[in-house]
Amino acid sequence: MGVSTAGTAAGRASVLAVDAGNSKTDVAVIGADGSVLGTARGGGFQPPVVGIEAAIDSLALAVAEAVSAAGLPERDFADHVSACLANADLPVEERELAEAVQARGWGRTTEVRNDTFAVLRAGLPSGAEPRGVAVVCGAGINCVGMLPDGRTARFPAIGRISGDWGGGSGLAEESLWFAARAEDGRGEPTELVRTLPGHFGLASMYELIEALHLGHIPFLRRHELTPVLFATSAAGDAVAGSLVDRLAEEVVALATVALGKLDLLDEEAPVLLGGSVLAARHPRLDDRIGELLAARAPKAVARVVTAPPVLGAALLGLDRVRASAEAHARLGASYA
């Protein structure tokens, strides 16, 4: 994306927008008129692994690059910082991260939200009121909802201890479980015993289990098995298909509960689907989500979000500073 010098006022930006996921960070500096003044991309954001300050340090590198591109000073250059961050799963974590970001002196005010809110806002028309529900299924799974009056619906989304199932990592783990039991005779037959090890050039599940256990295949490469699961399902495997159907059930359960918490079940409301697993548009998953949602929330309007989440963070920032409808529209057009 190009860099504009329009929209600055006395050397200031209106919004510093940050969308930081587990694998990458996107930053955008936004002018008062909604123009994009500078952008940058950085690495992943993982405070549970490296600590809050080290994680913010990684954000700072991308922020510095975007601010330099915008031709602004390194500190106090924005009216508001709108940061949508992975691993900000609980309100207390959002507050802790907001304090850490504010201490960097990038803007006069700071708001930190879970990164699922960025997907929700990015999926709504740029001038629309923030109203609806978003379900994100990438490495993990999460759901949030919001209303124009500020009310939200959300889940802890920190794994099995908070009742979560699904996401790319979870699907890979479940696939391995079924395939291991199929090979040793404890479970029902499935083609996953062939397709999962075959992805790594191995001949059996025993070889794959050994390679994963001994670290010959790095832990992070397990996520590569999620597309294998979907391909095996598409080829007609019953076990793989049952996992895809279970994910559809989980997505719709999250969405309908969030809609109910916001009293949106009986009126037309968007259900926005994001994250790498849902954005891949697997036909069986798409069809099953559509069927279940039509039965449980018939007025909901589901669609996949293709806009980058950093747009959502930026729009939330413009919402906060009460920017004009024209500014919202200009920003949306920049990412169209």
Disulfide bonds with the S-S distance in Angstrom:
none
